[in-house]
Every structure is written in structure tokens, then in C-alpha cells.
């Protein structure tokens, strides 16, 4: 299920591997976005693999994704809202059994906030309480009795499922794949790895990539990040199957729900390939020098590693090196230069700007 983090299934699978069994580093959509935004954040996640506890909103996203995946295990006629909601409790019980410390941490955070997350908003309350009715953490308004926030949080996941059924009837089709691993290597040698939420194939063989988002439809900057992810998957499928997907579909389940669709073209995907090649080259150079520089932005406010960031007067651990990357990436006959153990306080990705730190913990490059 990819529970121990907030990233993709591919990222979580890599994070669970012992260091001596790590598979070959590869570029994933979330890690590519991390490097674009903050090379030091990328290093902490992909190389150091520093732990990050998921927020209630992120863990709720994991829960909803797992329910939607399992929904298609049911016969078509049984894919109805009541059955989907019945899966919520069962899947949550599995998550809590697999990672009880995360379940406990999320419950404690919800209690501290005094309310469960609303279905369309972030991890905390979506609306302020009425004047004069400010509840204390763990108490309901007008009562001194402690309130268990978990039922409300689970109900917010059920509300996201209601939105899903308003957007799509899962009884009307059979997806070809769910949580599909796509793993390939570009002609330039850049390895790609990621998981698709869903792949549909029509009667003529046309491909449609579907990705579920448990937040609201994004503003322009966030939409660009989402399309970056979808183009990544489209390029990987073009390499693997020799076919350009006919449609990229983003299904947003927050705030009433919305669908965004995009039709890529081969030339566009090949231009996008050059962006990924440039990112991979910059990652290799940062590993060679040990210089993964931070970039300040609004997302720093909720970055899990701010205490270690030199942009905020922190000190990162010495760069440990990434021998798996150098072994996989060094051209034949070229020596792999050892990394420089430095503070990681300079900038490889260009001048700082206002991009927020990505919120997906991982270890895939």
C-alpha cells in the first residue's frame, strides 16, 4: 500500500528496501519535481532517505487510493458507493496494522487540531468555528467530553468517494491495469520509474492514463506540476509500448470534484524528454560534487527537514554519497568522481523562487 510515506507506490517500495538491496536509482515524477523545486529536499528524500511522517491529508489520500484500487476487484455490478464506503474501514484497519505508529501519530495530530480534516481541504479544519465557540483540542463545542477524531476523518474519506461516483460510473468499464509499474530507460540512458493509478484501454487500443487526486482542482502552478507527472507517465508508455496515450485524465475529488483532461502529442513528449534528461544530468552532477543546494519557498513552512536546512540556519548531515547512482550512470571508461562531503548549502538548480516543496516522501530518484 505504500503506507510509510506520502509518495508514490514506487517511491515507498524503494524506501522499504535495505541499503544493500537497493535497486538501481531511477527518475520518478515526484522526485523529478522535488529536484526542480529544491535539490536539497531531493537529496534528503532520495539519497539520505530521511523519514517523513505523513500528514492526515496525505494518509487519507493513501486510504482513498487503496479503496479505489480494490473497488475494481469487485464484480462490475457491485461497484457502488455503499460497497466502496464499506471498504474504507477494512483498508484503514490494514494500514493501522501495518504501520500502527503512523496511525497513532495521525490520530494525535487530529486531536491536537480539534477536528478531523474536511473532505475538500487540507489536513486541518476547513472553516473557522463560529465566534465564541472555539473548541479545545480533543473537545467538541459546548462539551467537556473528549472527542475521537477518527470517525470524522474516515467520513471525510467517504465523502471523497461520493465525489468519485459523481464523476464516474465504475460499473461501465474495466480498467486494464491499476497501480501499474512503468519502468524503462530512455535512449539517452535516463532510467524512468513510476506507478500509474489506472490505465484504461479502449476497443481500438487507445490508452488513457488516469490519476486520482484527493485535493481540490489546482491553481495554475499546481496544475503544471500535475501535468508534469502525467507527461512523465505518457513518455514512459511511449517508450514501452510505442504508442502515445490518447488522453491524460486527472480526477480531483476535493471541493465538489473536477476532471482535467489533456491530449499529448509525440513531438511534445520528446521535448519533455529533454527536460527529464537535463534534470538527470543535474542530479548526477550534484552527486559528483555533493552539492545539493536548498531553494527557499513557501513550502519551507511545512518541510519536514527544515531543521537540517542551511537556508534556515540548519546543518545537513555530511553527504553520504550515492554509489548506486554512479555505478548505474557512469559511461563506460569514465571514472566516477567521489562526492565532496559538504554542507549542501549552495544551489544547483538555479536562482531561488517561490515553488513549494513537494510533499511526497520517497527514495526513487
N, C-alpha and C positions, 0 to 999 in steps of 0.2 A: 504494500500500500504506500510505501514511501513515507511512513509516518515520521521518522526522526528528523524532520526539517520541513521547510516550506517550499522546496524546489520541485523540479520535475521528478518523475519516477527514475529516469536515467541518472539524474544527479544523486538522488537518495540511494540508489543501488551502488553507485561508486563510493559514496560516503561510508557505506557499511563494510566495505572491503578492508581487510587488514593491509597495512602498508606494503608488506612483502608480496601481496597478491593483487595489487592494484593493476587494473587493465590499462591498456595504452591510453594516454591522455587524448582527448578529442574535444572539439569545439561544440558546445551546446548552445541553444538560443539564449538561455538565461545567463550563462557565463559570458557569452559574447557581449550581451547587454551590460553586464557588470563591468567588463573591462572598458567599454566605451565610456561609462559613467565615472568609474573610479578604479584605476588599476590596483590600488592597494586593497580595496574591497575584494576585487577578483583574487588577489593573492591569498587573502585570509580565507576565502572560501574554497578555492581550487587547489592551492598548494598546502597551506598550513592546515586546512580543514578544521578551522576553529568552530566549536559548536555554537548553534543559534537555536534558542527555544522558539517554536512557532507562536505567533500571536493567536488569540481566539479566532480572529477572522481567517487567518491562514489555515488553522486546523479545521475550521468549518469548511473551507474550500476543499481540503483533502477529503473530508467526510462526504460532501456532496458529489465530488468526482467519483468516489468509490461507489456510491449508491447508483449514479447514472451508468457506470460501467456494468454493475451487476443487474441493473434493470433489464438489459438485453440478454441476460441468461434465461429470463422467463419466456414462456410462450407469448407470442405477439398479443393474443387476446388478454393476457394478464398484465400487460404494461400500462397500468392505470395509476392515478395518483395515490389511491389507498395502498396499493402494493408498494409503491416507491417509498411512501412515508413509513410503512412497516419495516422497511429495510434500514431506516435511519438508526433506530435503537440497536439493531443487531450489529450493524457495521461499527457504530460507536463503541459497543461492548468489545469488539475485536481490537479496535485501536487502543482502548484503555487497557486491555490485557497485554497487548504487545508493547506498549510504552506507557506504563502507569505513571511514571514521573512526569510525562508531558501532560497527561490528563489532569493530574493533580495541580500542576503549575497553571494550566488554563483555568481550572475551577477557582483557584486562589485569585488569579487576576480578575476574573469576572466578579468575584465577591468584592474585591477592592474597588472596582469601578461602580459597584452598587446596582448593576443591571446587566442583563445579557445583551449581546450585540443585536442590533436590529437587522432585518434581512437585507436592507439595501445599503447600509452604511458600513463604516469601519468597525474595528473591534469593540469600540465603546459605544456609549449611548448616542443615538442619532438626533435626539431632541432634548433641550434642557427641560428640567422639571418646571412646573408652574411656580410662580413666586410664592415663597413661604412654605413650599413643600419639597425642600431639598432632603433627600433620604441620606442616611448614613450608610457607609459600606456594609453590605450584608443585611440591611433592614429595608422593609417596604415602607412607603409613605404612610404615616399615621399608625405605625405599628412598631413595637419594640422587638417583635419576633424576627429572628434571622431568616433570611430567605435563601433557598437553594437556587442559584442562578442557572443550573444546568438545564432544567426543563425548558426555560425560556430560550436558552441558547440552541437547544435541539429543535425547538419550534421554529426558530429563525432559519434553520437549515430546511425544515419542511416548507417554509414559505418560499424559499428559493426553488424548490421542486415544483411548487404550484406555478411559479413563473415559467419554468421549463415547459410544463404541459400546456401552458397558454401559447407558447411559441411553436411547439412541435408535437405531433402525434407519433410516439414511438411504435405504435401498433402498425403503422403504414409502411414500414421498410425494415430491412435487415442490414445493418452495417457490415462491411466486410471484415473490419478489424476494430478493436478497442485497445487502448493503451499499447499501440503498435510501436515497437522499437525500430527506428530507422537509423542505420549505421552504414556509412560509406566513406569513400575518400575521393576528393576532387582530383582531377588530372594534375593539379599543381602540388598534390601531396597533402593538402589540408584535410585532416580527418573530421568528419561530422558525426554527431550522435545526438539523438533526441527521441522523445516519445510523443506520438500523436494521441490526442484524446480519442479521436474516432476517424476512421476512413470509410467513406461510402463510395460505392462503385455503381453507376447506372447500367442500364441494359446495353448501352453501346460501349461500355468500358470506360466511360469518363470518370475521373477521380474527383472527389470532393473531400477536402480536409476540414474537419470540424473541431473547434476548440471551445470548451466551456470556460466562461469567466464568471466568478461568483460576485463580482462587484458590479457597479453601475457602468453604463457605456462611458468610455473615456473622453477626456478633453483631447485636443489635437495632439499634444506631446505624447500622451499615453497611448493614443491610437497608433501613432507612428511606431512605438515600441511593440505593440501587439502585432502590427503588420510585419515588423522585422522578424518576429518569431514565426509567423505564418510563411513568409517568403523563405526562411531557413528550411522549413519542412518541405515546401514546394520544390526547392532546389535539390534537396536530398532525394525526393521521389523522382525527380527528373533524372538524376544520376542512376538511381536504382532500377527504374522501370522504363526510362527513355520516353516518358510522357509528361507533358506539362499538365498539372492538375487544372481542371476546368474552373474550379471555384474554391476559394478560401473563405470559410464561414466562421465568424466569431459570434458566439451566443452569450450575451450578457444577461445574467439572471437578477441583477440588482435593480431597484427603483423601477419596477414595472416591466423590465425586460426589454431588450432590443437586440436586433440582429444586424451585423455588418458583413457584407459580402464583397469579395474582391476577385477579379479575374486576371491572373497573371499571364504574362507572355514570355516566351522563351528568351528573347533578347533582354528583357528586363531582369530575368533571373540570372542570366550570365553577367550582367552588370552588377547585380547584387553579389554574385560570387566573388568579384574583385574586392568588394568591401570585406567579406569574410577572410579573404587571403591577406588583406592588409592588417586586419585585427590579429590573425595568427602570427604574422611576421612580427608584429609589435610585441606579442606575448613572448615569442622566442627571444627577442632582443632584451626584453625586461628580465627574463630568466637568466640570460647570459651575463647581464650586469648586476642582477639582484636589485634593480631599481624599479620598483613598482610605486609610483608616486600617488599620493592622495589628491582628490579633487573635491573641494568643498561645494556643498549644495544644500538645498532644503532637506533632502533625505538624511543628511547627517544627524538631524534631530532624533531620528529613531534607529540609527545604525547601531547594531549590536556590538560593534567593535570600536566605538568612538574613544573609549578609554585608552586604546592602543594606537590611536591615530596621531601622527605628529602635527597634522593640521589643527588638532585640538590639544596640543601640548602633551600628547601621549607618546609612548615609545614602543614601537612594534618589536617583537622578538627578532633575533638575527635571522636573516633569510636562510631557510634550511636547504635550499637547492631543490632541483626537480629532475633527478637523473632519468626518470621515466620519459620525461618530455625530450630531453636531449638525446636519449637513445632512439626515440621514435622519430625525431625531427632532423637530426644532423645528416646532411647529404653524405654519400659515400666519399671517403677520402678527406673529409673536412673535420678537423679536430673540434671537439666540444669544449669551449672555454668554460672554466669554472666560474660560478657566480661570485659576485662580490657581496660579502656579508656587510650590508649597510643598514641604516635606519629606515630605508624606504620612504624618505621624506621629500623626494623630488617629484617631477611629473613627466610621464612618458606619453600620455595621451593628448597633450596639447594644453592650451590655457584652460583654467577653471571656468566652469559655467554653472548654471542653475539646475542641472539634471539631478534628480533624486536618486539615492542609492537604490538599486534593485533589491527586492525583498525575498529572493529565492535562495535558500541555503543549498549548497551543493558541493560536489567535488569533481564533476566532469568539467574539463577545461572549456 
